Amino acid sequence: MYTFRNLIPQFITQLQKNEKEALKQVGIFGEKKLNKYSPVDTGFLKSRNDYQTGNHYVDIGNYGCDYAIFQEFGTYKMSAHSFVRPTAYNHTNDISRIIVTNLKKGMR
């Protein structure tokens, strides 16, 4: 005779904790890469790079610097000095690795 235990609630709880940690780690990684690619003149743009996590997402970007959009896309007088797009496009494999590593923690 076999007895079975329902471990699904514990699994879901652990998965939710791992998801929050994965999003936090992706945010930290993304903020570091934004700082690496940010053009620095006065340092104001770079000081506003940050991340925010929510339910099932992480938002990495520049908050509170009005001219960040002009740096990213340029104007008719100035060429673009992108810093958000290189962070997203050049590091997709690293971001995927961080997510997978964190989601696997505590699972067997």
N, C-alpha and C positions, 0 to 999 in steps of 0.2 A: 504494500500500500504506500503510495506517494502522497506527500502533502506539499502544497504549493503556497508560497507566500506572494502576496501582491506587492511588488516593489516599485510599481509605476509612480505612486505619489512621491517617493523619495527621489526617483530618477528625475522627475519633472522639476522638483525643487532644486536639485543639484544643477540641472541644465539651466535653469533661470539664473542661478548665482553665477554660473560660468559665463552666460551671455552678458551679464552686466560687467563682469571683469574683462571680457574680451573687448567690449565696446570701449571701456576705459583705457585699455592698453592700446587700442587702435587710435584713440584720441591723443594719447601722449605721443605715440609714434608720429602721427600726422602733424602735430604741433611742432615737433622737433624738425621735421622736414620742411614745414612752412618757413620756420625761422632760417633754415639753411638757404632756401631759395629766395627769401625776401630781399628786395633791394634796400640798402641802408644808406640813408643820407643823414637824417636826424635821429633815426631809431624809433620814431613814433609808430610807423607802420608795423614794424617788427614787434613792438611791445603790445600790439592789439591782436596778435595771432592767438587763438584759443580754440577750445573744443567744447561742445555741449553734448551730453548724452540724453536720450529720451527712451521711450518704450520702443525697443527693437531698432534703434538707429543711433548713429553718431554724426554730428555736424561739425566739421573741421573748417575753420575759415577765419576771416578777419572781422572783428566786431568793433565798431566805434571809430574807424578811420574812414572819413568820407572820400578820400582820394584813392582808396585801394582798388576800386573798380577801374580807374584810369590807368593805374600801374598794370593791372592784369590785362586789359584789352587795348590800351593805348588811346590816343586821340588823333585828330587830324594834324596836330603839330608835333606829336611825339610817338615813337614806336612803343609797342607793348614790352613790358618787363614782367612777364608772367611768373607767378610764384605759386598759385593754387593749382593750375593745370599740371605742371611738372610733378607736384606732390602726388596728385591723383594718378596720373598716367604712368609715371616711372616706377611706382612702388606697389603696383597691384599684387604682385606675387608675395611681397613682404607682408602686406595687409592680410592676404588670405592665410598665410602661414601663422600669423598672430592669432587670427580667429580660430583656426583649426586647433592650434596648440592649447588655447584657453578653453575651448569647448570640451576637449578630451579630459581635462583635469578631473580627477575623482571618479571617472567612469571606468567600469570594468565589464 
